[in-house]
Amino acid sequence: METTLDLSRWRERPRSVAYRRWTIAQLGLRQLLSTRLFRLVLIVAWTAGLLIAASAFVFSQAVSTGGWLETYAAQLGPRFSAIASAIGALILLYPDICVGGLFTLLFWAQSSLALTLSLVALTIVVPGLVTRDRASEALTVYLSRPLTSVDYLLGKLGIVAGVLLLTWTGPLLAGWLLGMVLAPGRDFIVYSLEPLGRALLFNGIGLVSIASLALGVSALTRTSRNTILLWLGLWLIVGGIAQAPNNPEWLRRASFTYDLDQIRKTILKPADALRKAGSSLPLLDRNLARNLQTMGNAVDSGGAAGPLLGLGVIVVLSSAVFFRRLRPE
């Protein structure tokens, strides 16, 4: 059988540089979506997003004219009807405290859960970022032209960004948008925008720090087992040590979870929302106002300067490890 050499011009459409990076990210996310644990994480994450929308809907219906609170209060008598009217008037007079405080606390709770779920998902992802490529000598192929180290880096960053989008940013935005669709007035949109902006700012800080650390940890070892153990150690063990009350401040700053928690409290300001509600809203029981003040003090932070510095050091060290290892061996 004779073989023929086809010298005709290649007529396929050329792929762009972005296609190379998307291919790397798409492959990693597709493998992740095939795991049962990640699908369970997604269910929990998106349930939390739906709870944001449900909480906003219940709150809006409770205080709007003709809502369920006014309807049931009218059935219970004039006293309860007066109380319901007073609550509605209170929210109309203090929408920044009531509506803004509600979404501040909702986004604060969602960010805590979403951060934990993202770290659980990344425990599955981390070995597949760089570790397996180094172990199989695949970097020799990946980093040969036309695939550059920048393409490789952005593709791997796309995997981490995709994980956080699916477990954190997506449920946050979906819950807020659905809640706004069901809201009875524009006050809910106006006074929820600032808490949403702060939540997205913290989301961006979390993305930069977590992505850098994940790539650095994945590039440090050549076996999946050691990579997972190192990741869990930095997350759980170092984070647990940082929570001890008598540890020095520099030791606490070595924990990225502790730093993120302090930054989350500073940016989202749940303490301010609770204290402002306790001190500014009239018609509150004295004990309730005191409890709100106490709860606000309990979730207060010591500022963001130290945690940001600690995260900055972690990001720089992780990036240095990644770029040092990002070469064929």
N, C-alpha and C positions, 0 to 999 in steps of 0.2 A: 504494500500500500504506500503510495507516494504522499509525502507531506508537502503542503504548499505554504508559502510565506505570504501573508496578506499585508501589503504595504499601503493599503488605503488610508486616507486621512481619518484621524479620530474625530468623530462627530458628536460625541457626548457633551453635554453641557458642563463646563468646569465648575467645580465646587469652590465656594469662598473659604476664607480663613475661618470665619465664624462656624462653618459647617464642621471643621475638624474639632473645634472646641465643644460644640454641641454634641458631637458623636461620643466624646469621652464622657460628658455629663449624662447623656441619655442612657448609655450603657450601664453606668453605675446606678442610676435611679431605677432602671428596669430590673436589675438584679435585686435591688433592695425591696421593690414592690412585690417581688415573688416570695418574700419571707412572711411567715404567719405572724411573727412578733411585730413587725412593722405595720402590718395591716391592723393589728389590734391597737397599736399606738395611734394610728390615724383615726380609728373609731373614737377613742377617748378624746383626742385633740379636737375633732370636729363636733363632738358632743358638747365640749366646753364652749365652742363658738355658738352653737345653738342655744346654750344656756344664757349667753350674753343677750341674744335677741329675745329670748323668752322673758328674762328679767326686765328688760327695757319695756317689753309689751305689757307685762303685768303691772309695772309701775305706772306706765302711761294710762292704762285703763283704770287704775285705781284712783287717779286724781282728775281725770278728764270729766267734763260734763256729760252725764248719762252713762258713765262707766259703772263697773260692777260694784265698786265701793259705795258710790252714791245710791245705787239701786238697792243694795242690801241694807244700807243704813236707813233708808226711808222705810223699809219694812219693819225695822226694829224700833222705830219710834222717833219722836222729834229730837231727843237728846243725841242719839247716835247720828242722826241726820246733820245736826249742828256740828258735831265733831268732824264728820266727813267734809263738810263745807269749810271748816277751819283748816283742815289739812290741805285741801285744794287751794285755798287762799294763801296759805303759807308757801306753797310751791310757786304760786304765781308771783309772790312778793320776793322770794329768794331763789330764783331759778339757777343762779350760779352756784349756790351752795347745795341745793337739793339735786338738780340734774347733773351738774358738774361733779359733785361728790359721788353720786351713784356710779357714773361711768368711770371715775377714778378708781373706786374700789373694785369694780368689775374687771377693769383692765389690769389692775394690780394682781388680783387673784388669778386671772388668765395667764399673765406673764410668768407667774411662779410655776403653774402647772405645765405650761408650754415649754419652759426652759428645761424642766425635768424630763419631759417626754422627748425633747430634742436630744438631750444627752443620752437617753436610752437608745434612741434610733441611731445615733452616731457610734454607739458601742458596736453595732453591727457593721457600720460603714467604714470605720477607721482602718481595719486591716486591708480593705480593698482600695484605699487611696494610693499609698505608695509602697507599703510593706510587700505585698505580693509581686508587684512589679520589680522590686529589688531582688526578691528571692528567686524569681524566675529569669533574671537577667533581661527582662522585657524592656528596661529603660534603654538598652542599646538600640532596640528597634524604634521605640517611641520617640526618642530624641534625635533620630536621624532625620535629615531633611526629607520632605518638606514640613514635618512636624517639629516645631521648635519648643524650647523649654517654656516660653510664654504660653503657647497653645496648651501644653501639658498642665501648667499651673492653673490657667483659667478654666480648663476642663474639669480639673479636680475641685476647684473652688465652686464650679457650677453644681457639683454633686452636693456639697455641703449647703450651698444656698438653696438648692431644691429641697433638701430635707427640712430646713428651717421654714421654707415657704409652705410646705405641706403640713407641718406640725405646729407652726407658730403664727406666721404672718397671715396665711390664708384663713384660718379659723377666726383670727382677730378681725380682719376686714369684713369677712362674710357675716359674722355676728353683728358687727356695727351696722353694716348696710341693711341687713334684714330688719334690725331694730328701728332704723330710720324710716324704712318703708312702712312699718306698722305704727310709727309715732303719730300722735294726733295733731301736733303743731310743730312749728319751726324752732321753738325753744329747745327741743331735744337735739336738733341738728346743731344749732349755734353753740350751745353750752357743752356739747360732747366733742366738739372739734379739738379743743385744747387738750383734754385727756387723751384723745386719739393720737394727736401729734406727739405727745410725750411718750406714749406707748410705742409708737413707730420709731422714735429716736432711740429708745432703749433696745428695741429690736435690732436696729442697725449696729449699735455698739456690741450687742451679743453676737451678731453675725461675724463681725471683724475679729473679735477675740476668740470665739469658738472655732472659726475656720482656721485661723493661724495655729492655734494649739493642736487641732486635729491633724493638720498636715505635718506639723513638727513631730508629733508623737508617732504618726504613721511612718515617717521617714527615718526614725531613730533606730528601729530594729528591723530584722529580716524575717521574723516569724510572727504569724498571726497571734499565737498564744501570748507571746511577750508583749505585743502591741496592746492587746485587750487588757492584760494585767496592768500595764503602765497607765493606760487610759482610766481604768477603774480606780487605780491608786491615786492619781491626781484628782479625780473627781470625788471619790467617797472618803478615802483615808485622809488626804491632806485637807479636804473640806471639813471632815469631822474634827480634826485637830484644831482647825481655825475657829471652830465654834466654842472651844473651851474658854471660859471667861478670863482666866489668869494668864493666858499666853501673851507674849509680847506682840506689839503691833506689826513688826516686820514679818513675823511668822504668819500672822493672819493674811497679810498682803500676798503671801506666796500661794494662797488658794484662789483660783480663778472664780470658783463658785461663791466664795465669801465676798470677793470684790464686786461681782455682778449683783449680788443681793444688796449690797450697800448702795451701789449706783442705781439699782431699781427703786429703792426707797427714796433716794434723792430726786430722781427724775419724775417718777409718778406721783410723789407727794401724798401718799395715803394719810400720813400723820397730820398734814395741814388740813386735809378734807375733814377728818374726824374732829380735830380741835376747833375748826371754824364752825362746824355744825353744833358742837357743844356750847360754844360761847356766843354765837350770833343768833341762833334760831330761838324765837320766843315760844312760849307755851310748852316748853320741854320740862319734864319733871327734873327736879334738882339732882336726884340720884342718877337719872339717865344722862344728864349733861356732864356730871362728874365721871361717869363711866366712859363716855366718849372721849373726854380729855385723857383719861388713863390709857385707853386703847391707843390714842394718838401718840402718847409718849412711848408706848411699848413698841410701836413700829417706826419710830423716828430713827434717822440715820445720823452718823457723825460727820456727814459731808462727803463729797465725791472726789476731792483732790487726791487723798491717799489711795483709794481704790483705783482711780484712773491711772495713777502712777504705777501701781502694782500690775494692772492689766497691760499697761504699755511695756513694762519690762518683760512680761510673759510673751507678748506678741513679738517683740524684737528677738528674744531668744528662740522662740519657735520658728520664726522666719529664717533666722540664721542657720538653724539645724536643717530646715527643709532645703534651702539653697545649697548648703554644703553637701548634702546627700544627693541632690538632684544632678547626677551625672552617671554615665555608664561605668560599671565596675568590671 
